[in-house]
């Protein structure tokens, strides 16, 4: 990965909610703060989202015990309502997310450039855990 051509990691899930609902929960800061964590000992106390090409976003991710935290931020490269989001993270890595309507369900496919600090498996597990947490949240609010 050190050659400047990072590996691409993909995670996905099917959310049993319509794409319009999934899109709202994915992009609205009041919802982002409810689901954006990989485990129960982390949370996102603050999120900001300017959902347009060139718009910026930031989510403050912190351990609930206050021991560590970081800002996850970037700039949107593409926004196609209810279909696709692409952005560049502050560290220069690229992320693409597709929202695919499947009747009343939504398939979310998220691909991102790997970073060099953690193993591919660890990164995939972490991003999948956040995606699974989103699915759980979106399906529980919908019902």
C-alpha positions in Angstrom: 0.0 0.0 0.0 2.9 2.4 0.5 3.2 2.7 -3.3 0.5 5.4 -3.4 -2.0 3.0 -4.9 -4.1 1.9 -1.9 -6.2 -1.2 -1.8 -10.0 -0.7 -2.1 -12.1 -2.2 0.6 -15.9 -2.8 0.1 -18.6 -3.4 2.7 -22.3 -3.7 2.1 -25.6 -4.4 3.7 -29.3 -4.5 2.9 -31.5 -2.2 4.9 -35.2 -3.1 5.2 -36.3 0.5 4.6 -37.0 2.5 1.4 -34.1 4.3 -0.2 -35.5 7.8 0.7 -35.5 6.9 4.4 -32.1 5.4 4.2 -30.7 8.5 2.5 -32.2 10.8 5.2 -30.8 8.7 8.0 -27.4 8.5 6.3 -27.0 12.2 5.6 -28.9 14.1 8.4 -26.6 15.0 11.3 -29.4 14.4 13.9 -29.5 10.8 12.7 -25.7 10.4 12.1 -25.1 11.0 15.8 -27.4 8.1 16.6 -25.6 5.4 14.5 -22.1 6.4 13.6 -20.0 4.1 15.8 -18.4 0.7 15.4 -19.0 -0.5 18.9 -21.1 0.4 22.0 -18.1 2.1 23.8 -17.9 4.7 21.0 -20.3 7.5 19.9 -20.6 10.5 17.7 -21.6 13.5 19.8 -21.4 15.9 17.0 -21.9 15.8 13.2 -22.1 18.5 10.5 -23.0 17.9 6.9 -23.1 20.2 3.9 -24.4 17.7 1.4 -23.4 19.1 -2.0 -20.4 18.8 -4.4 -17.6 20.8 -2.7 -19.5 20.7 0.6 -17.7 19.6 3.8 -18.7 17.2 6.5 -17.4 16.3 9.9 -18.3 13.7 12.5 -16.7 13.8 15.9 -16.0 10.2 17.0 -15.1 9.6 20.6 -14.7 6.8 23.1 -17.6 7.2 25.6 -15.1 7.2 28.5 -13.5 10.3 26.9 -10.1 8.6 26.6 -9.7 9.2 22.8 -11.5 10.9 19.9 -11.0 12.2 16.4 -12.8 14.1 13.7 -13.7 12.2 10.6 -14.1 14.8 7.9 -13.9 15.4 4.1 -15.3 17.1 1.0 -18.0 15.8 -1.3 -16.9 15.0 -4.9 -20.3 13.6 -6.0 -23.9 13.8 -4.6 -26.7 12.1 -6.5 -29.8 12.2 -4.2 -30.9 8.7 -3.1 -28.3 7.1 -5.4 -24.7 7.8 -4.8 -22.2 9.8 -2.6 -18.5 10.1 -3.3 -16.1 12.0 -1.1 -12.5 12.6 -0.3 -11.5 12.1 3.4 -9.2 14.8 4.9 -6.3 12.4 4.5 -6.8 12.2 0.8 -8.5 8.7 0.6 -11.5 8.3 -1.6 -14.9 6.8 -0.6 -17.9 5.9 -2.8 -21.3 4.8 -1.4 -24.1 3.5 -3.6 -27.7 3.3 -2.5 -29.6 0.8 -4.6 -33.4 0.5 -4.4 -34.6 -3.1 -4.1 -38.3 -2.8 -3.8 -38.9 -1.5 -0.2 -35.3 -2.4 0.7 -32.0 -0.6 0.0 -28.7 -2.2 -0.8 -25.8 0.0 0.5 -22.4 -0.7 -1.1 -19.5 1.4 0.4 -16.0 1.2 -1.0 -13.0 3.1 0.4 -9.3 3.4 -0.1 -7.4 1.5 2.7 -5.1 3.4 5.0 -1.7 2.1 5.9 -1.9 2.0 9.7 -4.3 -0.9 10.3 -4.7 -4.2 8.5 -7.2 -4.5 5.6 -9.2 -7.0 7.8 -9.3 -4.6 10.7 -10.5 -1.7 8.5 -13.1 -3.8 6.8 -14.4 -5.1 10.1 -14.6 -1.5 11.5 -16.4 0.0 8.5 -18.7 -3.0 8.4 -19.5 -2.6 12.1 -20.5 1.0 11.5 -22.6 0.0 8.5 -24.3 -2.8 10.6 -25.0 -0.2 13.3 -26.6 2.0 10.6 -28.8 -0.9 9.4 -29.9 -1.6 13.0 -30.7 2.1 13.6 -32.5 2.6 10.3 -34.7 -0.4 10.7 -35.5 0.3 14.4 -36.6 3.9 13.7 -38.6 2.9 10.7 -40.9 0.5 12.6 
